[in-house]
């Protein structure tokens, strides 16, 4: 699992997915969320604006990244 450093205390899920290279473009985020393919700390997440904090783990398609 990769750790992806953020500058602020919190980051939105949509932004983090792009920052962590779990999606190629912002347009890829909405369909993944709608299909229930995004997990935050092992729970399915459907909100693009979900606030993530350091230590949260995001998983998409078998790839995981931790907010650092």
C-alpha positions in Angstrom: 0.0 0.0 0.0 1.3 3.4 -0.9 1.1 6.4 1.3 0.2 9.7 -0.4 1.2 12.8 1.5 -1.2 15.8 1.6 -0.5 19.4 2.6 -3.7 20.2 4.4 -5.3 18.4 7.3 -8.2 17.1 5.1 -8.7 16.3 1.4 -11.8 15.5 -0.6 -12.1 11.9 -1.9 -12.4 13.0 -5.6 -9.1 15.1 -5.2 -7.3 12.3 -3.4 -8.2 9.7 -6.1 -6.5 11.8 -8.7 -3.6 12.7 -6.4 -3.0 9.0 -5.6 -3.3 8.0 -9.3 -6.1 5.7 -8.5 -8.0 7.4 -11.4 -6.7 9.0 -14.6 -9.1 11.9 -14.8 -11.7 13.6 -12.6 -14.4 12.3 -15.0 -13.5 8.7 -14.0 -14.5 9.3 -10.3 -18.3 9.6 -10.6 -18.9 6.3 -12.4 -16.7 4.4 -9.9 -18.5 5.9 -7.0 -21.9 5.2 -8.5 -20.9 1.5 -9.1 -19.8 1.1 -5.4 -16.2 0.5 -6.5 -14.6 2.9 -4.1 -13.9 1.9 -0.5 -12.8 4.1 2.4 -11.5 2.2 5.4 -13.2 -0.9 3.9 -16.7 0.8 3.6 -18.2 1.5 0.3 -18.3 5.3 -0.4 -20.5 7.1 -2.9 -19.8 10.7 -2.0 -17.1 12.4 -4.1 -16.8 15.2 -1.5 -16.2 12.9 1.4 -13.5 14.4 3.6 -10.5 12.2 4.2 -8.0 12.6 7.0 -4.5 11.3 7.5 -4.6 7.5 8.1 -7.7 6.9 5.9 -7.2 4.1 3.4 -8.9 4.4 -0.1 -9.2 1.3 -2.3 -10.2 1.2 -6.0 -9.9 -1.9 -8.2 -7.6 -3.7 -5.8 -5.2 -0.8 -5.5 -5.0 1.0 -2.1 -3.5 4.3 -0.9 -3.3 5.7 2.6 -3.7 9.4 3.3 -0.4 10.6 4.8 
